[in-house]
Structure formats: structure tokens, C-alpha cells
């Protein structure tokens, strides 16, 4: 995740959102972008085969409404 986040932040200066004084929801309070700066094709590729070793999965002990409804 750190490498992905660093790549995203490195790419943002090349976007229209960072080219001059954009003050909007595209950036958090620290100026970190929360906008995906790559192409739609890249997004589909990134989301198609995520590297789950980059994530920490935490089990939730609560059952979701969907699970309860299915029972």
C-alpha cells in the first residue's frame, strides 16, 4: 500500500487538480490527494487483481444484515 500511495502522490502534480491552487474535496486537510490520477484502464487493472498482501484484513465479529437475512 505504501508503494501504491507514493506512486499516486508522485503522479498528482501532473494532473489538472494540482496545477494551480485547487482547493477542494480532492485533497485532504494535509494536502494529500484522494483522487485516482491514472487512466480508467489502469483502475480496472488495479482493481481486477489486487495484491492482498498489501492489506491487513481484520475480521468483524458482528454479522452483517445480509448474512442475517440469508439465514
N, CA, C and O atoms as a MOPAC input file, in Angstrom:
PM7 MOZYME 1SCF
protein

 N      0.81800 1    -1.19500 1     0.00000 1
 C      0.00000 1     0.00000 1     0.00000 1
 C      0.86100 1     1.25800 1     0.00000 1
 O      0.52800 1     2.24700 1    -0.65200 1
 N      1.95600 1     1.21300 1     0.72500 1
 C      2.83000 1     2.38500 1     0.79100 1
 C      3.39800 1     2.73700 1    -0.58400 1
 O      3.45500 1     3.90900 1    -0.95600 1
 N      3.81900 1     1.71900 1    -1.33500 1
 C      4.36700 1     1.96500 1    -2.67500 1
 C      3.28800 1     2.52700 1    -3.60000 1
 O      3.54700 1     3.45000 1    -4.37300 1
 N      2.09700 1     1.97700 1    -3.51900 1
 C      0.97200 1     2.44000 1    -4.33700 1
 C      0.63500 1     3.89100 1    -3.99600 1
 O      0.44500 1     4.71900 1    -4.88700 1
 N      0.56200 1     4.18700 1    -2.70800 1
 C      0.23700 1     5.53100 1    -2.25500 1
 C      1.30900 1     6.52700 1    -2.69700 1
 O      0.99100 1     7.63500 1    -3.13000 1
 N      2.56700 1     6.13500 1    -2.58800 1
 C      3.66300 1     7.00600 1    -3.02000 1
 C      3.58400 1     7.27200 1    -4.52200 1
 O      3.81900 1     8.39400 1    -4.97000 1
 N      3.25400 1     6.24200 1    -5.29700 1
 C      3.12000 1     6.41600 1    -6.74500 1
 C      1.96900 1     7.36400 1    -7.06800 1
 O      2.09400 1     8.22000 1    -7.94400 1
 N      0.85600 1     7.21500 1    -6.36600 1
 C     -0.28200 1     8.10700 1    -6.57800 1
 C      0.09300 1     9.55300 1    -6.28800 1
 O     -0.19900 1    10.44900 1    -7.08000 1
 N      0.74100 1     9.77500 1    -5.14800 1
 C      1.10600 1    11.13900 1    -4.77000 1
 C      2.13900 1    11.73300 1    -5.72400 1
 O      2.12600 1    12.93700 1    -5.98200 1
 N      3.02500 1    10.90100 1    -6.24600 1
 C      4.02000 1    11.38300 1    -7.20400 1
 C      3.36600 1    11.78000 1    -8.52600 1
 O      3.85500 1    12.66900 1    -9.22300 1
 N      2.27200 1    11.12800 1    -8.86400 1
 C      1.59800 1    11.37600 1   -10.14000 1
 C      0.68200 1    12.59500 1   -10.10100 1
 O      0.45400 1    13.23000 1   -11.13100 1
 N      0.16000 1    12.92400 1    -8.93800 1
 C     -0.81600 1    14.00700 1    -8.83500 1
 C     -0.30800 1    15.35000 1    -9.36600 1
 O     -1.09000 1    16.07200 1    -9.98600 1
 N      0.95700 1    15.72300 1    -9.15700 1
 C      1.39900 1    17.02300 1    -9.68400 1
 C      1.24200 1    17.16800 1   -11.19700 1
 O      1.25600 1    18.28900 1   -11.70600 1
 N      1.09600 1    16.07900 1   -11.91400 1
 C      0.92500 1    16.14700 1   -13.36700 1
 C     -0.54000 1    16.28600 1   -13.77600 1
 O     -0.84600 1    16.35300 1   -14.96700 1
 N     -1.43700 1    16.33000 1   -12.80800 1
 C     -2.86300 1    16.41600 1   -13.11500 1
 C     -3.35400 1    17.85500 1   -13.04600 1
 O     -2.69300 1    18.72000 1   -12.47100 1
 N     -4.50100 1    18.10000 1   -13.62600 1
 C     -5.09800 1    19.42800 1   -13.61200 1
 C     -5.43500 1    19.86900 1   -12.19000 1
 O     -5.45500 1    21.06600 1   -11.90400 1
 N     -5.69700 1    18.92200 1   -11.30200 1
 C     -6.09600 1    19.25800 1    -9.93400 1
 C     -4.96300 1    19.89200 1    -9.14200 1
 O     -5.21300 1    20.61900 1    -8.18000 1
 N     -3.73500 1    19.63000 1    -9.53000 1
 C     -2.59100 1    20.15900 1    -8.78200 1
 C     -1.85200 1    21.25300 1    -9.54200 1
 O     -0.79300 1    21.70300 1    -9.10400 1
 N     -2.39000 1    21.67900 1   -10.65700 1
 C     -1.65800 1    22.62700 1   -11.49800 1
 C     -1.76300 1    24.07300 1   -11.03600 1
 O     -1.08700 1    24.94700 1   -11.58000 1
 N     -2.59400 1    24.33300 1   -10.04800 1
 C     -2.64900 1    25.72200 1    -9.60800 1
 C     -3.78500 1    26.06300 1    -8.67100 1
 O     -4.85800 1    26.47200 1    -9.11700 1
 N     -3.56800 1    25.90400 1    -7.39900 1
 C     -4.47900 1    26.41500 1    -6.38800 1
 C     -5.80400 1    25.70600 1    -6.23100 1
 O     -6.76500 1    26.31700 1    -5.76200 1
 N     -5.89300 1    24.47500 1    -6.59500 1
 C     -7.13800 1    23.73300 1    -6.40500 1
 C     -7.36600 1    23.52600 1    -4.91000 1
 O     -6.54800 1    22.90800 1    -4.23000 1
 N     -8.46900 1    24.04000 1    -4.41200 1
 C     -8.81400 1    23.89100 1    -3.00100 1
 C    -10.19800 1    23.25300 1    -2.95100 1
 O    -11.21500 1    23.94500 1    -2.92200 1
 N    -10.21800 1    21.94100 1    -2.94300 1
 C    -11.49600 1    21.25000 1    -2.99700 1
 C    -11.41800 1    19.92400 1    -2.26600 1
 O    -10.41800 1    19.61900 1    -1.61700 1
 N    -12.47200 1    19.14500 1    -2.37400 1
 C    -12.52800 1    17.84900 1    -1.70100 1
 C    -11.53900 1    16.85500 1    -2.28600 1
 O    -11.38600 1    15.76000 1    -1.74500 1
 N    -10.86900 1    17.20200 1    -3.36700 1
 C     -9.89400 1    16.29600 1    -3.96700 1
 C     -8.65600 1    16.10600 1    -3.09600 1
 O     -7.87800 1    15.17800 1    -3.31300 1
 N     -8.47500 1    16.98000 1    -2.11700 1
 C     -7.32600 1    16.89800 1    -1.22100 1
 C     -7.80700 1    16.90600 1     0.22100 1
 O     -8.76600 1    17.59700 1     0.56500 1
 N     -7.12400 1    16.12200 1     1.07000 1
 C     -7.49200 1    16.14700 1     2.48100 1
 C     -6.84600 1    17.35700 1     3.16100 1
 O     -6.19900 1    18.17000 1     2.50100 1
 N     -7.02000 1    17.47400 1     4.47300 1
 C     -6.50400 1    18.63100 1     5.20700 1
 C     -4.99300 1    18.76500 1     5.11200 1
 O     -4.45700 1    19.86500 1     5.24600 1
 N     -4.30400 1    17.65600 1     4.88100 1
 C     -2.84200 1    17.67000 1     4.77600 1
 C     -2.36200 1    17.90300 1     3.34800 1
 O     -1.15800 1    17.95700 1     3.09800 1
 N     -3.29200 1    18.04100 1     2.41900 1
 C     -2.92000 1    18.23300 1     1.02700 1
 C     -2.69200 1    16.94200 1     0.26800 1
 O     -2.22200 1    16.96200 1    -0.86900 1
 N     -3.02300 1    15.81600 1     0.89100 1
 C     -2.86700 1    14.51700 1     0.24000 1
 C     -4.07200 1    14.28500 1    -0.67000 1
 O     -5.21300 1    14.40200 1    -0.22200 1
 N     -3.83700 1    13.96100 1    -1.93500 1
 C     -4.95500 1    13.77400 1    -2.85500 1
 C     -5.73500 1    12.49800 1    -2.56300 1
 O     -5.16100 1    11.47200 1    -2.19800 1
 N     -7.03700 1    12.57700 1    -2.72800 1
 C     -7.86400 1    11.38100 1    -2.62400 1
 C     -8.56700 1    11.13400 1    -3.95100 1
 O     -9.69200 1    10.63700 1    -4.00400 1
 N     -7.87600 1    11.49300 1    -5.00800 1
 C     -8.38100 1    11.34300 1    -6.36200 1
 C     -7.46400 1    10.38900 1    -7.11400 1
 O     -6.24300 1    10.51900 1    -7.03800 1
 N     -8.02700 1     9.44800 1    -7.82800 1
 C     -7.23600 1     8.48100 1    -8.57700 1
 C     -6.66500 1     9.16700 1    -9.81400 1
 O     -7.43300 1     9.57400 1   -10.68500 1
 N     -5.32800 1     9.31000 1    -9.92200 1
 C     -4.74300 1    10.10100 1   -11.00600 1
 C     -4.43600 1     9.33900 1   -12.29200 1
 O     -3.86900 1     9.90600 1   -13.22500 1
 N     -4.80400 1     8.06600 1   -12.34800 1
 C     -4.44300 1     7.24900 1   -13.50400 1
 C     -5.64700 1     7.04800 1   -14.42300 1
 O     -6.75000 1     7.50700 1   -14.12500 1
 N     -5.42800 1     6.37000 1   -15.52300 1
 C     -6.48200 1     6.15900 1   -16.52000 1
 C     -7.52600 1     5.15300 1   -16.02600 1
 O     -7.25200 1     4.35900 1   -15.12600 1
 N     -8.72500 1     5.19100 1   -16.62000 1
 C     -9.73700 1     4.19600 1   -16.27500 1
 C     -9.26000 1     2.76100 1   -16.53600 1
 O     -9.59300 1     1.85000 1   -15.77900 1
 N     -8.48900 1     2.56300 1   -17.59500 1
 C     -7.96000 1     1.21900 1   -17.87100 1
 C     -7.04400 1     0.75300 1   -16.75100 1
 O     -7.09300 1    -0.41000 1   -16.35000 1
 N     -6.21300 1     1.64900 1   -16.24800 1
 C     -5.31500 1     1.30300 1   -15.14200 1
 C     -6.13300 1     0.98000 1   -13.89300 1
 O     -5.80000 1     0.04600 1   -13.16300 1
 N     -7.19300 1     1.73700 1   -13.64100 1
 C     -8.05400 1     1.47500 1   -12.48600 1
 C     -8.64400 1     0.06900 1   -12.57200 1
 O     -8.60500 1    -0.68700 1   -11.60100 1
 N     -9.18400 1    -0.27400 1   -13.72500 1
 C     -9.76500 1    -1.60600 1   -13.89100 1
 C     -8.71900 1    -2.69100 1   -13.66400 1
 O     -9.00500 1    -3.70500 1   -13.02700 1
 N     -7.52900 1    -2.49000 1   -14.17100 1
 C     -6.45300 1    -3.45100 1   -13.98200 1
 C     -6.06100 1    -3.55400 1   -12.50600 1
 O     -5.89800 1    -4.65600 1   -11.98000 1
 N     -5.91100 1    -2.41100 1   -11.84200 1
 C     -5.54700 1    -2.40400 1   -10.42200 1
 C     -6.59900 1    -3.10200 1    -9.56800 1
 O     -6.26300 1    -3.82900 1    -8.63300 1
 N     -7.86200 1    -2.88200 1    -9.88700 1
 C     -8.93700 1    -3.45200 1    -9.07500 1
 C     -9.23500 1    -4.90400 1    -9.43900 1
 O     -9.82600 1    -5.63100 1    -8.64000 1
 N     -8.83800 1    -5.32800 1   -10.62100 1
 C     -9.11500 1    -6.68900 1   -11.06400 1
 C     -8.32200 1    -7.72300 1   -10.28100 1
 O     -8.83700 1    -8.79700 1    -9.96800 1
 N     -7.09100 1    -7.41000 1    -9.96700 1
 C     -6.22200 1    -8.38300 1    -9.30900 1
 C     -5.42200 1    -7.70600 1    -8.18600 1
 O     -4.20700 1    -7.54500 1    -8.30100 1
 N     -6.10200 1    -7.31200 1    -7.10400 1
 C     -5.39000 1    -6.62100 1    -6.02500 1
 C     -4.39900 1    -7.54600 1    -5.32400 1
 O     -4.61000 1    -8.75700 1    -5.25200 1
 N     -3.33500 1    -6.97400 1    -4.81700 1
 C     -2.33300 1    -7.71800 1    -4.04900 1
 C     -2.74600 1    -7.65900 1    -2.58300 1
 O     -2.44000 1    -6.69300 1    -1.88300 1
 N     -3.43700 1    -8.69100 1    -2.12700 1
 C     -3.96900 1    -8.68300 1    -0.76900 1
 C     -2.88600 1    -8.73700 1     0.29800 1
 O     -3.17200 1    -8.50800 1     1.47300 1
 N     -1.64900 1    -9.03300 1    -0.08500 1
 C     -0.56700 1    -8.99000 1     0.89500 1
 C     -0.27800 1    -7.54800 1     1.31500 1
 O      0.38500 1    -7.30800 1     2.32400 1
 N     -0.77900 1    -6.59600 1     0.53600 1
 C     -0.60000 1    -5.17900 1     0.85500 1
 C     -1.64000 1    -4.67500 1     1.86200 1
 O     -1.58800 1    -3.51600 1     2.27300 1
 N     -2.56600 1    -5.52200 1     2.25700 1
 C     -3.65000 1    -5.11400 1     3.14700 1
 C     -3.62700 1    -5.92700 1     4.42700 1
 O     -3.14400 1    -7.05900 1     4.46300 1
 N     -4.15100 1    -5.33300 1     5.45400 1
 C     -4.32100 1    -6.04500 1     6.72000 1
 C     -5.82000 1    -6.29600 1     6.86300 1
 O     -6.59800 1    -5.35900 1     7.03900 1
 N     -6.21400 1    -7.54200 1     6.78800 1
 C     -7.62400 1    -7.90100 1     6.88100 1
 C     -7.98300 1    -8.16800 1     8.33300 1
 O     -7.29100 1    -8.91100 1     9.02900 1
 N     -9.05700 1    -7.56400 1     8.77700 1
 C     -9.49500 1    -7.69800 1    10.16000 1
 C    -10.89900 1    -8.27500 1    10.15400 1
 O    -11.80300 1    -7.72500 1     9.52400 1
 N    -11.07600 1    -9.36900 1    10.84900 1
 C    -12.39400 1    -9.99400 1    10.92400 1
 C    -13.30100 1    -9.16000 1    11.81900 1
 O    -12.86500 1    -8.61200 1    12.83200 1
 N    -14.54200 1    -9.07500 1    11.43700 1
 C    -15.53900 1    -8.36800 1    12.22500 1
 C    -16.40500 1    -9.41800 1    12.89900 1
 O    -16.96100 1   -10.29200 1    12.23300 1
 N    -16.52000 1    -9.33800 1    14.19900 1
 C    -17.27400 1   -10.35400 1    14.93100 1
 C    -18.78000 1   -10.17600 1    14.76600 1
 O    -19.54900 1   -11.07600 1    15.10300 1
 N    -19.20400 1    -9.03500 1    14.25500 1
 C    -20.63800 1    -8.79900 1    14.06700 1
 C    -21.09200 1    -9.38500 1    12.73800 1
 O    -20.35200 1    -9.35000 1    11.75500 1
 N    -22.28200 1    -9.91300 1    12.70600 1
 C    -22.84600 1   -10.39600 1    11.44700 1
 C    -23.45800 1    -9.22000 1    10.70300 1
 O    -24.05900 1    -8.33400 1    11.30900 1
 N    -23.30400 1    -9.21800 1     9.41700 1
 C    -23.90800 1    -8.14800 1     8.62200 1
 C    -25.39700 1    -8.42200 1     8.44000 1
 O    -25.86000 1    -9.54300 1     8.65200 1
 N    -26.13400 1    -7.40000 1     8.04900 1
 C    -27.56300 1    -7.55800 1     7.77000 1
 C    -27.77800 1    -8.58600 1     6.67100 1
 O    -28.75100 1    -9.33900 1     6.71200 1
 N    -26.87900 1    -8.62800 1     5.68100 1
 C    -27.01900 1    -9.56800 1     4.57000 1
 C    -26.88500 1   -11.00400 1     5.05800 1
 O    -27.63000 1   -11.88200 1     4.62400 1
 N    -25.93500 1   -11.24500 1     5.96100 1
 C    -25.76000 1   -12.59800 1     6.49100 1
 C    -26.97900 1   -12.98600 1     7.30800 1
 O    -27.47500 1   -14.10700 1     7.18800 1
 N    -27.46500 1   -12.08000 1     8.13300 1
 C    -28.63400 1   -12.37500 1     8.95400 1
 C    -29.85400 1   -12.64200 1     8.08200 1
 O    -30.65600 1   -13.52300 1     8.39100 1
 N    -29.99900 1   -11.89400 1     7.00200 1
 C    -31.14300 1   -12.07500 1     6.11700 1
 C    -31.07300 1   -13.40300 1     5.38400 1
 O    -32.10700 1   -13.98600 1     5.05900 1
 N    -29.87200 1   -13.88700 1     5.12100 1
 C    -29.70600 1   -15.13600 1     4.38400 1
 C    -29.98200 1   -16.35400 1     5.25000 1
 O    -30.23700 1   -17.43900 1     4.72800 1
 N    -29.93400 1   -16.19100 1     6.54200 1
 C    -30.12300 1   -17.35500 1     7.43900 1
 C    -31.55800 1   -17.76700 1     7.58100 1
 O    -31.85800 1   -18.72100 1     8.29800 1

